[in-house]
Amino acid sequence: MEVEINEENPIEKKRWSRKRKIITILLIIVSALIFLSLTAVGIIFHYIGKVNIMKDSKVDVDSAISDYAKELEIDTSNKDKSDVIKAIEEKLGDEKSDSSDTDSDTLDKANQSNVNNYNTMSLDIMSDPNVLNVLLIGTDARDTSERGRSDSMILVSINKQTQKLLMFSFLRDIYLYIPGVESTRLNHSYAYGGPELTMQTIEQNFGIEIDKYVQVNFYSFIEVVDAVGGVDLTVTDDEAKLINDYLGEINKLVKDKKGADKLSGGGNLHLNGKQALCYARIRYIGTDFARTRRQRDVLNQVIEKVRNMSLGELSDFLDITLPMVTTNLSESEIFSFLINANEYSNYTRIADSIPLKGTYNFMTVRGMSVIGVDFAANINVLRKEIYN
């Protein structure tokens, strides 16, 4: 039954006039929200457009080895694959140990153990839709045209169910089997096949899915720390001396004056990007375990500083740093991450190194100092922490 509206009735007219006003106000509010949402999305995608986004790809290891040999100017004619790898390893193993090589029986057992572990774990990779595993890779490339090696590898694992953010540093000297290559240092995987092979190597040796990677180099690290205004760290006198030693090379690379930014000694110091990079590279005090702890200390400070930035500061930070980042995260994945970044920053944060304490031994292979790993012990802890 239809109800007629008596437009001559003043009470009826007033009532409908009020309804029209409410509807108009609601339409204006909804339109404004849609406009603001579209504007926000546009701004976010403006920043995403600055990132160097790479397509997901599988590495052809044989081709990668051949290409890298050419890059190193290694003559591959009349050489089989093992000879080419041997020549590449000679180039990569530039940091020779004073110790003599570990006895052949021990190395043979380690090599066989590495292959057995790889064959098992490559068929037993754990994953979870609630978990995002992103590998942060810092390379030691001094030149944009140089591939270099993975100087630091930090697995950032975000578990939405347990609301935990885990940071596991994988030591670069871990001795393991690189797919399609041989047993050698973990950081050599990047030299052979870039970030894809490094992801594959960790994934198939430790049985945990690595979803994506984010990569920076020497120069990116410096710019990121400078963009947050530097970091505050407690530095010992011995660490300060090594920072000054490293600064010689860094100043030359960035074309600064010789002796620029040198420290007078240790203490509670405010470090700029160059000094923080030198601090994160120290490995002769406390071995590589202390080195990865220093890297995580710097990363934690950067995260905290970004969290407390104003919108203007954050905009400047993103403008400076994003063009220096290379990743295989898609635009939609980066968008999702940025939208949820504030929530993630409030997750419980846990940090550690792989291998874990008491699960490794030192060896010398081809003059290189390497770390033999109890894979089972480390895999158990990684899976428990990451996947709950």
C-alpha positions in Angstrom: 0.0 0.0 0.0 1.6 3.3 -1.1 1.7 6.3 1.3 1.0 9.6 -0.3 3.1 12.5 1.0 1.0 15.6 1.5 3.4 18.3 0.4 0.9 20.9 1.6 1.4 19.6 5.2 4.1 21.8 6.8 5.0 19.2 9.4 5.4 16.6 6.6 7.5 19.0 4.5 9.8 19.8 7.5 10.3 16.1 8.2 11.4 15.4 4.6 13.6 18.4 4.5 15.4 17.2 7.5 15.8 13.7 5.9 17.2 15.3 2.7 19.8 17.2 4.8 20.9 14.1 6.6 21.2 12.2 3.3 23.2 15.0 1.8 25.6 15.2 4.7 26.1 11.5 4.6 26.8 11.6 0.9 29.3 14.4 1.5 31.0 12.4 4.2 31.2 9.2 2.2 32.5 11.1 -0.9 35.1 12.8 1.3 36.2 9.4 2.8 36.4 7.9 -0.7 38.4 10.9 -1.9 40.8 10.7 1.1 41.2 6.9 0.6 42.0 7.3 -3.1 44.4 10.1 -2.3 46.1 7.9 0.4 46.3 5.0 -2.0 47.7 7.3 -4.7 50.4 8.6 -2.3 51.4 5.1 -1.2 51.7 3.9 -4.8 53.7 7.1 -5.6 56.3 5.8 -3.1 56.0 2.2 -4.2 56.9 3.4 -7.7 60.3 4.5 -6.4 61.3 0.9 -5.4 63.3 -1.2 -7.8 60.8 -4.1 -8.1 62.1 -7.3 -9.7 60.0 -10.1 -11.1 60.0 -13.5 -9.2 62.3 -15.8 -11.1 64.1 -19.1 -10.7 67.9 -19.0 -11.1 69.5 -21.2 -13.8 72.6 -22.1 -11.7 74.7 -23.5 -14.6 74.1 -20.3 -16.6 74.7 -18.1 -13.5 78.1 -19.9 -12.9 79.1 -19.3 -16.5 78.1 -15.7 -16.5 79.9 -15.0 -13.2 83.0 -16.7 -14.5 83.0 -14.3 -17.4 82.4 -11.4 -15.0 85.5 -12.4 -13.1 87.4 -12.9 -16.4 88.0 -16.6 -15.8 88.8 -18.6 -18.9 86.2 -21.3 -19.1 87.4 -22.9 -22.3 88.4 -26.6 -21.9 87.2 -26.5 -18.3 84.4 -28.6 -16.8 82.0 -27.2 -14.3 84.0 -28.3 -11.2 87.1 -26.6 -12.6 85.2 -23.4 -13.2 83.8 -23.5 -9.6 87.2 -24.1 -8.2 88.5 -21.0 -10.1 85.6 -18.9 -8.8 86.1 -20.1 -5.3 89.8 -19.0 -5.4 88.6 -15.5 -6.3 85.9 -15.5 -3.7 88.0 -16.9 -0.8 90.1 -13.7 -0.6 90.1 -13.6 3.3 92.5 -16.4 4.0 92.8 -17.9 7.5 96.2 -18.3 9.2 95.1 -21.9 10.2 95.9 -24.9 8.0 93.0 -26.7 6.4 91.0 -29.1 8.5 92.0 -32.7 7.9 90.5 -34.4 4.8 88.4 -37.0 6.7 86.6 -34.3 8.8 86.0 -32.3 5.6 84.7 -35.3 3.7 82.2 -36.1 6.5 81.1 -32.4 6.6 80.6 -32.3 2.9 78.6 -35.6 2.9 76.6 -34.3 5.9 75.8 -31.1 4.0 74.6 -32.9 0.9 72.5 -35.3 3.0 70.9 -32.4 4.9 70.2 -30.6 1.6 68.6 -33.6 0.0 66.3 -34.1 3.0 65.3 -30.5 3.7 64.8 -29.5 0.0 61.9 -31.9 0.0 60.5 -30.8 3.4 60.1 -27.1 3.3 57.7 -25.7 5.9 55.3 -22.8 5.2 52.2 -21.1 6.8 49.8 -18.6 5.3 50.0 -16.6 8.5 53.8 -16.2 8.2 55.7 -13.8 5.9 59.4 -14.5 5.7 61.5 -11.8 4.0 65.3 -12.1 3.6 67.1 -8.8 4.0 70.3 -8.9 2.0 73.2 -6.5 2.4 75.8 -6.9 -0.2 79.5 -5.9 -0.1 79.4 -4.5 -3.7 81.5 -1.4 -3.9 80.3 -0.6 -7.4 76.7 -0.6 -8.8 77.9 -2.8 -11.7 79.5 -5.3 -9.3 77.5 -8.2 -7.9 79.6 -8.9 -4.8 78.7 -11.2 -2.0 75.9 -11.2 0.7 77.7 -9.4 3.5 74.7 -9.7 5.8 71.5 -11.9 5.7 68.8 -11.2 8.2 65.6 -13.2 8.0 62.6 -11.1 9.1 59.7 -13.3 9.9 56.3 -11.8 10.6 53.7 -14.2 12.2 50.3 -12.6 12.2 48.8 -15.3 14.4 51.3 -15.1 17.2 52.0 -11.4 16.6 55.7 -11.9 16.7 58.4 -10.3 14.5 61.6 -12.4 14.5 65.0 -11.4 13.2 67.5 -14.2 12.6 70.9 -13.3 11.3 72.4 -16.1 9.1 76.2 -15.9 9.5 77.9 -15.5 6.2 80.6 -18.1 6.9 78.1 -21.0 7.4 79.4 -24.0 5.5 76.6 -25.6 3.5 75.7 -27.0 0.1 74.8 -24.3 -2.4 72.3 -25.9 -4.9 74.1 -26.8 -8.1 77.5 -25.6 -6.9 79.2 -27.3 -3.9 79.7 -26.9 -0.2 81.2 -23.5 0.6 80.4 -20.3 2.5 76.8 -19.2 2.5 77.6 -15.7 1.3 79.1 -17.1 -1.9 75.5 -18.1 -3.0 74.8 -14.5 -3.8 77.9 -14.2 -6.0 76.9 -17.3 -7.9 73.2 -16.6 -8.4 72.2 -13.3 -6.8 69.3 -13.0 -4.3 67.3 -15.8 -5.8 70.1 -18.4 -5.2 70.7 -17.1 -1.7 66.9 -17.5 -0.9 67.0 -21.0 -2.4 70.1 -21.9 -0.5 68.7 -21.0 2.9 65.3 -22.4 2.1 66.5 -25.8 1.0 69.1 -26.2 3.7 67.0 -25.1 6.6 63.5 -26.3 5.5 61.7 -22.9 5.8 60.0 -21.1 3.0 61.6 -17.7 2.1 58.8 -15.7 0.5 60.6 -12.6 -0.6 63.9 -10.6 -0.4 64.8 -7.0 0.0 68.4 -6.0 -1.0 70.6 -3.0 -0.3 74.3 -2.3 -0.8 77.0 -0.3 0.9 75.7 3.0 -0.3 72.1 2.2 0.5 73.1 1.4 4.1 74.8 4.7 4.5 71.9 6.7 3.1 69.3 4.8 5.2 71.1 5.6 8.5 71.7 9.2 7.5 68.1 9.6 6.5 67.0 8.7 10.1 69.5 11.2 11.5 72.1 8.6 12.6 72.1 6.1 15.4 73.2 6.1 19.0 75.4 3.2 20.0 77.8 2.2 22.8 81.2 1.7 21.1 84.3 0.3 22.8 87.8 1.8 22.2 88.8 -1.3 20.1 85.6 -1.0 18.0 86.3 2.7 17.5 89.8 1.9 16.2 88.4 -0.6 13.7 85.7 1.9 12.6 88.5 4.4 11.8 90.4 1.7 9.9 87.3 0.9 7.8 86.6 4.6 7.2 89.6 4.9 5.0 88.0 2.7 2.4 84.5 4.1 2.8 85.7 7.8 2.5 87.5 6.9 -0.7 84.4 5.2 -2.1 82.0 8.1 -1.3 84.7 10.6 -2.3 85.0 12.2 1.1 88.2 13.7 2.5 90.8 11.3 3.9 90.3 11.1 7.6 86.7 12.5 7.5 84.4 11.4 10.4 87.1 9.5 12.3 86.3 8.8 16.0 88.5 10.0 18.9 87.6 7.0 20.9 84.8 4.8 22.3 81.8 5.7 24.4 78.1 6.4 24.0 78.3 7.8 20.5 76.1 9.2 17.8 77.2 7.6 14.5 76.4 8.8 11.0 75.8 6.4 8.1 79.4 5.9 7.2 80.4 5.2 10.8 77.4 2.9 11.4 78.4 0.9 8.3 81.9 0.5 9.6 80.5 -0.5 13.0 78.2 -3.1 11.4 81.2 -4.6 9.4 83.4 -5.2 12.4 84.2 -9.0 12.6 87.5 -9.2 14.3 86.1 -8.5 17.8 83.8 -11.3 18.9 83.9 -13.1 15.5 80.9 -13.0 13.1 78.4 -13.6 15.9 79.2 -10.2 17.4 79.1 -8.7 13.9 75.6 -9.9 13.2 74.5 -8.6 16.7 75.9 -5.2 15.7 73.9 -5.3 12.4 70.7 -6.1 14.3 71.4 -3.2 16.8 71.6 -0.8 13.9 68.5 -2.2 12.2 66.5 -2.0 15.5 67.5 1.7 15.9 66.4 2.5 12.4 63.0 0.8 12.9 62.4 2.8 16.1 63.4 6.1 14.5 61.1 5.5 11.5 58.3 4.6 13.9 58.6 8.0 15.6 58.8 10.1 12.5 56.3 12.8 11.6 54.5 12.5 8.2 56.9 15.1 6.7 60.0 13.3 8.0 58.6 10.0 6.8 58.0 11.4 3.4 61.6 12.7 3.1 62.9 9.4 4.4 61.0 7.3 1.8 62.0 9.7 -1.0 65.7 9.2 -0.1 65.8 5.5 0.7 63.2 3.7 -1.5 65.1 4.2 -4.8 68.0 2.4 -3.3 66.0 -0.7 -2.4 65.7 -3.7 -4.8 63.0 -6.4 -4.0 60.9 -9.1 -5.6 57.9 -8.0 -3.4 55.1 -7.0 -5.8 53.4 -3.6 -5.7 50.3 -5.1 -4.0 52.5 -6.9 -1.4 54.5 -3.7 -0.6 51.1 -1.8 -0.3 49.8 -4.4 2.1 53.1 -4.3 4.1 53.0 -0.5 4.3 49.3 -0.5 5.4 50.1 -2.9 8.2 53.6 -1.5 9.1 52.4 0.3 12.2 50.7 -2.9 13.5 53.8 -5.0 12.8 56.0 -2.5 14.6 54.0 -3.3 17.8 54.6 -7.1 17.5 56.8 -8.8 20.1 60.4 -8.5 18.6 62.9 -11.4 19.0 66.4 -11.5 17.6 69.1 -14.2 17.3 71.8 -15.6 15.1 72.0 -18.8 13.1 73.8 -21.1 14.0 72.7 -21.0 17.6 75.0 -21.2 20.5 76.5 -24.7 21.0 75.4 -25.9 17.5 78.5 -25.3 15.4 82.2 -25.8 15.0 84.9 -23.9 13.2 86.8 -25.4 10.3 89.2 -24.2 7.6 88.5 -25.1 3.9 90.7 -24.0 1.1 92.3 -21.4 3.4 88.8 -20.0 4.4 87.5 -20.0 7.9 84.0 -21.5 7.8 81.4 -22.6 10.3 80.2 -26.2 10.4 76.6 -26.4 11.5 74.4 -28.9 13.4 71.5 -28.4 11.0 68.9 -30.5 12.9 69.3 -28.4 16.1 69.0 -25.1 14.2 66.1 -26.2 12.0 64.1 -27.4 15.0 64.5 -24.0 16.7 63.8 -22.0 13.6 60.6 -23.9 12.8 59.4 -23.7 16.4 60.0 -19.9 16.6 58.7 -19.0 13.2 55.7 -21.4 12.9 54.9 -21.7 16.6 
